[in-house]
Amino acid sequence: MNEEDIMGIVWKCSLCGFCPKDLECPAFDDDGRWESSYARGKLSIVHGMIKNPHLRFQNSELAKERLFSCTGCAHCYYICPSGVNIPEIIYTGKKLLVEADNYPKPHLKIVENIKKYGNPFGEKASRAQEWEDLRNNVDTETVYFPGCMAIYRTPEIALNSIKLFKILGEEIRVLKDETCCSGILYRIGHTEALAEILKPMFDELHKKPPKQIIFTCPGCLTSFKEIFKSELGEKFGTTKLLHFTQYLLDKISKLGKIEQKVKTLLSDKIKSPIIWHDPCHLARGLEIYEEPRTILNALNIPYLEFKQNRKDTNCCGSGSGVRSAFPELAEITTLKRLKEIEELGGRTLLTSCPFCEFQFREVASKHSFAIDILDFNVLLMKLLQS
């Protein structure tokens, strides 16, 4: 979104006040209720930086705190009656702050780590050491893109997904030049290095375009479907870009007759009731929310719902660099979700986002919640192996 578009779109905001009243914004200041801490106030900050740069809003500590505390959950966009794409405008504002060298310093480490190591965590182990056999499947038309979280922080997701591919008879490959999707760089305003970082991976994909790329990380899928197109003009032609739940939808029958296994699993190996959490990127961003429910219902796996679900889902609190720059804010939001799970009687949180899973697990462990955190594909493999 360019600055001229933003100047016009900002005026679509009707100042109705729905954004602080009708949704839960992780960055909203519940105590002070300052307008600058919710959507229309953030729009005003970006507007000021663009229209009146001489007033130096881009050098303001408050502007930095307000814009970079946004998790990008897009709940404000979902609820906005005027259809203002607030997250996109905030991302542009973050770019202006980065250009003014006014951004959270933990984000600099993320940028440096991706440039140097190909992942935001600074893990020195090469991605290429993982699943070498799959990297050599150069003639296979299905690519699995595990993403940084599933390689370095939640490996059980990638390992169980690979097992599921085998059960489903799907030959897959992992890209030899795979690197961080770098969507986090876009979300924290550091877009200047995207083209250089991603070029080797794009070259590999263009040299032998796959029929489909399957993702278990909604953030990575969003990068491929939306960010690469808007920032780099990269589209991938006829290659299908699918979340694993979309891919699995018409293959459920291949999992076999497992009704008895479901009963065994829920009685012996999984704390029930299970409650399903819609990740923001998956449900609100990509509009993928019925697919996981369809699969759970087809397998007769009972589950609870949050009061707000599907496109109205509430955020885990950690996206867009908020976990690294404002860990206390992220934790407060996660605690709200965990307390809600307790109130609803849930004992196992089920989701399909590595970052959500990691955040929930860390905070639940820190605060001694008796709630298990489980990934969708890990649950399926537990079921098939029971």
Beta strands, then each sheet from edge to edge (+ up, - down):
strand 1: 142-145
strand 2: 212-215
strand 3: 240-243
strand 4: 274-276
strand 5: 304-305
strand 6: 348-351
strand 7: 372-375
sheet 1: 1+ 2+ 3+
sheet 2: 5+ 4+ 6+ 7+
end
